[in-house]
């Protein structure tokens, strides 16, 4: 069952969850697959799908057997980056020792202790956004809060103008897009958008890196520009992946938090402190994980869940399914805002554990605190939810405040 096409086939939604309703709530399918086919090969997508917590945890921890390097699946540079474009090696698409070199030089900047001093600035940025909503009465939470806040934060950390956030969002969406359908035409359209976005982002950051070579500044682009640890293409990849990962996951976390709090009727309890906000955020991460799946490639023949996976085959682990595994979580289909323990896998596991997890948690904590403190009431309209095309979140979320 060696893959005969690009890894992009695995990026298509499985047939069972291609409808709007199923993408908003794939959890019945997860439960069925965990029970009946916990490690399953999808012929159409040429992908192994993995659903149980134990197996997902193993794949994420065992980077030697399950590689983050997609080139081992037979994808060439034109598949990955577009004809004539270099493959950008990043910390999320490499294994040790490359991974350690690409991540090690910046790792300290994203530790909770290092981020603590940034807390007042995060509160200030949040208040600026909330100020703009105060007289609105009604607003789209996604467009007017959950998107601009993380983009502004990561842009400031990188040292780039947040005023270009619409362009950053357009690039990010293109780079993580799924094909609209399994047709060759849809795949080609997606690929063309991705190539354009990567080329434009690459040119943008190459110019910035050249300008920051003097080392004046404490931003992350300057850090990359002045390090001897990375080559130019690696520096470009570092900037691109931080901009991409630094805003999309947090946008979905914020949106999914308001979605959950409204659905569960606990907005007031979170605001008042009757429900611990930090624990509630962790339960959002478990219950509606911003990233539902993570992809790996088998680097050798391996047995998993009673199935034989061959070297080079794509393995898709369903984090969203693992986070609702009844073998690990009591009443997993119930949202318990102060669940403890809560060993969810929303940020991954092992050496590829999300670098920005502490920042995402800090942003969500401050953003929800400042937002709920400002308004006596925040009501979200859940009547016409529409899923985003990639990852797990909403296209829009109308809210009313007073």
Phi, psi and omega in degrees: 000038178294139181294137181255354180230181183294161176300344180301334177300326180287343181277352176287148176294136172304149184305325185292341184231040179266344179282162179302310184297320182290327178286329174289325183219079180279011195288329175294319177296318177304312183297319179297316182289321176302322184279318191257330183210067188296334171233109193229137177264124178263108183297321183295318182267355180053051188215142168274130176252134186235132192238331184278147182305312184302317181287318178299314179301317180297315181298316183291327180281325188268078183288343179285323180270325182243099191275146172275352182277104185287347179296339179287353178268000180096007178281125181268182187295329179290327175294319188277321190233354183098149183303125178082003181254140180288147172287128180266111178280128179230173181296336182269353182239020180225164176245166176301146006274348181302315182305315183295323179290318184288333181260328190301324187289343182245355189304318183297330183294338185251013175284149182308320180296318180292327182281341185302321181290345179273354184303314179300322180291322176298318178297321180295315179297321178295315181299323178298319178292317181296324177305321181287345181262347191299321182264000185285323183079305176234143178201162175271111183302321182294305187290324189257356179220303188291332175276306186295328183296304181298325178296317179297317181296309183290327176297319179293319178296322178285336183086037179235155186290123179293344180299340179268021188297331177297320178292319178300318180295319179297316178297313182300314180300320181293322184287336181250006185296149170258154174297145181295334179205171180286359185294152179298324180297316180294319179297319180294321178297315179299316181297321180295318177298318182294317180298318179296315180297316181295319180296314182293318177296318180300316179295320180298312183284330177299319179293316179297318181298320178296320181291334185262008183296341180291340177084012179275109181133161182243017182276170186286330175294318177296319178302315179291320183297329187258358180279145175267358184284337187240148170277169186303311182297328177289324176295319177297315179299320178300312180296318181295316184290327177292318178296320181292303185287335185285348180239324187292312183298317182290324174304313181289325177297313179298314180297314182293331177294311179295321176303309182295315183297320178292313181300322183271354179068035185243013184303315182293321180293325176291318180299316185284343183092000176297331172248129180297118185297317181297318178292323178296322177296320178297324179289326172299316179300323178284311191285321178225072184300129180302327174245117185271341185214150178226141187252138174225170177231131179293126180268352177204166175296134185209147175263132179218122178057034179082004180246147179263116179256133184266152178304135179094351181276147182279135180237118181255113180264130184266094179300320180298327177284319178299323182287356176237024181283119182294346175289342184246320187245131173290135180045061188295337181274000178258132177280110179246100192298339178243035180303133178204129359287165181219078185271053181293165182248024186301329180258015180085198182199160176076205187294337181265013175309135190308120179302322185270009182304314178299323179292317179299316179297317181295315178301313182297318181297311181292316184299313181291323178299308184291321181295311183287331179290330184286325186249141177290332182212137173228117181243125177259139180268110183259018189282334185224059182289141176230126181286152171285164187280341180223158185057210185218108180186195184240148177289325179205159179210091181298135179229151174236136181230154171202000000 
